[in-house]
């Protein structure tokens, strides 16, 4: 007996779909509020560093909207032309976000450098400091939540969105510190210097996320620890005599895992099907949404037939 059984779990549950959408809507709402706060005080105060931070948050808002569209479309069930689902739409939207990050980062650096040549009068500096501190706190709480949910749901779109907001924590806190120094020392060039710092930090985000997105594009498999956990699970199943050729990749939030499993030659087709269903259930418990392909082979003590 030798055969292949594929368990079709390509569609995400409605519960996970709703959870993903809820997480990104939270990101959109927080970013929209911060853009309004920062842009208002930036224009009123004449502080280029605050305007740069507002643009950074506007970029995050745009990224959240792109992530929402990408994640929503990636959740579409498989169809005739996309039989493995639409998971990689999430990676495409991630690249769109990332390119936007690069453009905004370069623009902020350019504007900050230009401001070094002109001393601009500043107002409402104390209010600007308070806004930056509030922004850092809000972004810290939301980013922790997004990154946690992104990892839990295996959503690169949500995780990238969380990384954007975590970067905002550093930049907002850095701008607040720079403005405090400027307020007490009168060093006006601290403001454009802060803007350049924000821009360079944003470019750094682009570089870091490019690596992560590239790994998803080239079908990087599960980690060594995760592959070991699969092997340990198979070793604990009494009906499995041996196994080999375990492979994995990820498309959006769905993990694709295939393997060759050796069983008693006398095992019936019905029992082998039940075994593959059990394997799939255990993998889903471990990793969430999985598309599992199990190739059943007979096990012979004196040799193998592959």
C-alpha positions in Angstrom: 0.0 0.0 0.0 1.3 3.4 -0.9 -0.7 6.5 -1.4 -1.0 10.2 -0.7 -3.7 12.0 1.4 -4.1 15.7 1.4 -6.1 17.3 4.1 -7.7 20.5 2.7 -7.7 23.2 5.4 -6.9 26.1 3.0 -9.7 28.4 4.2 -9.2 30.3 7.4 -12.0 30.1 10.0 -14.4 33.0 10.3 -13.2 33.5 13.8 -9.6 34.1 12.7 -10.7 36.3 9.8 -12.7 38.5 12.2 -9.7 38.6 14.6 -7.3 39.8 11.9 -9.6 42.5 10.8 -10.2 43.7 14.3 -6.5 43.9 15.0 -5.8 46.0 11.9 -8.8 48.3 12.5 -7.3 49.1 16.0 -4.0 50.0 14.3 -5.8 52.3 11.8 -7.8 54.0 14.5 -4.7 54.7 16.7 -2.6 55.9 13.8 -5.4 58.3 12.6 -5.6 59.8 16.0 -1.9 60.3 16.3 -1.6 61.9 12.8 -4.1 64.5 13.8 -2.5 65.2 17.1 1.1 65.4 15.8 0.3 67.4 12.6 -1.8 70.0 14.5 0.9 70.7 17.1 3.7 70.4 14.5 2.1 73.2 12.3 1.3 75.3 15.4 4.7 75.0 16.9 6.8 75.3 13.7 8.8 72.3 14.8 10.0 70.3 11.8 10.8 67.2 14.0 7.1 67.1 15.0 6.0 67.5 11.4 8.4 64.7 10.5 6.8 62.5 13.2 3.4 63.3 11.9 4.5 62.2 8.4 5.9 59.1 10.0 2.5 58.4 11.6 0.7 59.2 8.3 3.0 56.6 6.7 2.0 54.1 9.4 -1.7 55.0 8.8 -1.3 54.4 5.0 0.6 51.2 5.8 -2.2 50.0 8.1 -4.8 50.6 5.3 -2.6 48.7 2.8 -2.3 45.9 5.4 -6.0 45.8 5.9 -6.6 45.4 2.2 -3.8 42.9 1.8 -4.9 40.7 4.8 -8.6 40.9 3.8 -7.8 39.7 0.3 -5.3 37.1 1.5 -8.2 35.5 3.4 -10.2 34.7 0.3 -10.7 30.9 -0.1 -9.0 29.0 -2.9 -10.6 29.2 -6.3 -10.0 27.7 -9.8 -7.1 30.0 -10.6 -5.6 30.1 -7.1 -5.9 26.5 -5.8 -3.5 27.1 -2.9 -5.3 30.2 -1.7 -4.4 33.9 -1.8 -2.0 34.0 1.1 0.8 35.7 -0.8 -1.3 38.8 -1.3 -0.3 39.6 2.2 3.4 39.6 1.2 2.7 41.8 -1.8 0.9 44.3 0.5 3.8 44.1 2.9 6.2 45.2 0.1 3.9 48.0 -0.8 4.0 49.2 2.8 7.8 48.8 2.9 8.4 50.9 -0.3 6.2 53.6 1.2 8.4 53.5 4.3 11.5 54.0 2.3 10.1 57.0 0.4 8.8 58.7 3.5 12.1 58.1 5.4 14.2 59.6 2.6 11.8 62.6 2.4 12.1 63.3 6.1 15.9 63.1 6.0 15.9 65.6 3.1 13.6 68.1 4.8 15.5 67.8 8.0 18.8 68.6 6.3 17.2 71.6 4.5 16.1 73.1 7.9 19.7 73.2 9.1 20.2 76.3 6.9 17.3 78.3 8.4 16.6 79.0 12.0 12.8 78.8 12.5 11.0 80.3 15.6 9.3 77.7 17.8 6.1 77.8 19.9 4.2 75.5 22.1 7.3 73.4 22.8 6.0 72.1 26.1 2.8 71.0 24.5 4.7 69.2 21.8 6.8 67.4 24.4 3.6 66.1 26.1 2.1 65.0 22.7 5.3 63.0 21.9 5.2 61.3 25.3 1.6 60.4 24.9 2.3 59.1 21.4 5.1 56.9 22.6 2.9 55.4 25.3 0.0 54.7 22.9 2.3 53.2 20.3 4.1 51.0 22.8 0.8 49.5 24.0 -0.7 49.0 20.5 2.6 47.7 19.0 3.0 45.1 21.7 -0.5 43.9 21.0 -0.1 43.9 17.2 3.2 42.0 17.2 1.9 39.4 19.7 -1.3 38.9 17.5 0.8 38.8 14.3 3.0 36.0 15.6 0.0 34.2 17.1 -2.0 34.4 13.8 1.1 34.0 11.7 0.3 37.2 9.8 3.3 39.0 8.3 1.0 41.9 7.5 0.0 42.5 11.1 3.5 41.8 12.4 5.0 44.4 10.0 2.3 46.9 11.1 3.3 46.3 14.7 7.0 46.8 13.8 6.0 50.2 12.3 4.4 51.3 15.6 7.3 49.9 17.7 9.6 52.1 15.7 7.3 55.1 16.5 7.9 54.4 20.2 11.6 55.0 19.8 11.2 58.0 17.5 8.5 59.7 19.6 10.6 59.3 22.7 13.7 60.5 21.0 11.9 63.6 19.7 10.5 64.3 23.2 14.1 64.1 24.6 15.5 66.3 21.9 12.8 69.0 22.5 13.4 68.9 26.3 17.1 69.6 25.6 16.2 72.4 23.1 13.8 74.0 25.6 16.4 74.2 28.3 19.5 75.0 26.2 18.1 77.0 23.3 19.9 74.9 20.7 17.6 75.4 17.8 19.4 72.9 15.5 18.2 70.0 17.8 14.9 70.2 16.0 16.1 69.4 12.4 18.6 66.9 13.9 15.6 65.1 15.5 13.9 65.1 12.1 17.0 63.5 10.4 17.1 60.9 13.2 13.5 60.0 12.6 14.1 59.7 8.8 17.2 57.5 9.2 15.3 55.3 11.7 12.5 54.9 9.2 15.0 53.9 6.5 16.4 51.3 8.9 12.9 49.8 9.3 12.8 49.4 5.5 16.0 47.5 5.5 15.0 45.2 8.4 11.5 44.4 7.0 13.0 43.8 3.5 14.8 40.8 4.8 11.7 39.4 6.5 9.5 39.8 3.5 12.1 38.3 1.2 12.2 35.2 3.4 8.5 34.8 3.0 8.7 35.3 -0.8 11.2 32.4 -1.2 9.1 30.0 0.8 11.3 29.8 3.9 10.3 26.8 6.0 9.5 26.5 9.7 12.3 27.0 12.3 14.5 24.1 13.4 12.7 24.0 16.7 9.3 23.8 15.0 10.5 21.0 12.7 11.8 19.1 15.7 8.4 19.5 17.4 6.8 17.9 14.3 9.2 15.0 14.5 8.6 14.5 18.2 4.9 14.4 17.5 5.3 11.7 14.9 7.6 9.7 17.1 4.9 9.6 19.8 2.2 8.1 17.4 2.2 4.3 17.8 0.9 3.6 14.3 3.8 5.4 12.6 6.8 3.1 12.1 9.0 5.6 10.4 8.9 9.0 8.5 11.0 11.1 6.3 10.9 14.0 3.7 9.2 16.4 6.0 8.9 19.8 4.3 7.2 23.1 5.1 6.6 26.6 3.8 4.3 29.5 4.7 1.9 31.5 2.5 0.3 34.3 4.4 -1.1 32.8 7.6 -1.3 29.2 6.2 1.5 26.7 6.7 2.0 24.0 4.1 3.5 20.8 5.5 4.1 17.6 3.6 5.7 14.3 4.7 6.2 10.7 4.0 5.0 8.3 6.7 5.6 4.6 6.9 3.0 2.3 8.4 2.3 -1.5 8.8 1.8 -2.9 5.2 -1.5 -4.5 6.4 -3.1 -1.2 7.5 -6.4 -0.6 5.7 -7.1 2.5 3.5 -9.7 3.6 6.1 -7.2 3.3 9.0 -4.5 5.2 7.0 -7.0 7.9 6.3 -7.8 8.2 10.0 -4.1 8.4 10.7 -3.5 11.3 8.3 -6.5 13.1 9.8 -5.0 12.6 13.2 -1.7 14.0 12.0 -3.4 17.0 10.5 -5.4 17.6 13.7 -2.2 17.6 15.8 -0.4 20.0 13.4 -3.3 22.4 13.6 -3.1 22.3 17.3 0.6 23.2 17.1 0.5 25.8 14.3 -3.0 26.9 13.6 -4.1 26.9 10.0 -2.3 24.1 8.1 -2.5 22.6 4.6 -1.2 19.0 5.2 -0.1 16.5 2.6 0.8 13.0 3.9 2.2 10.3 1.7 1.6 6.8 3.2 4.2 4.1 2.5 4.5 0.5 3.7 7.2 -0.3 6.4 9.3 -3.4 6.1 11.6 -4.5 8.8 14.2 -5.8 6.4 14.1 -3.0 3.9 11.9 -0.2 2.5 9.8 0.3 -0.6 9.7 4.0 -1.6 
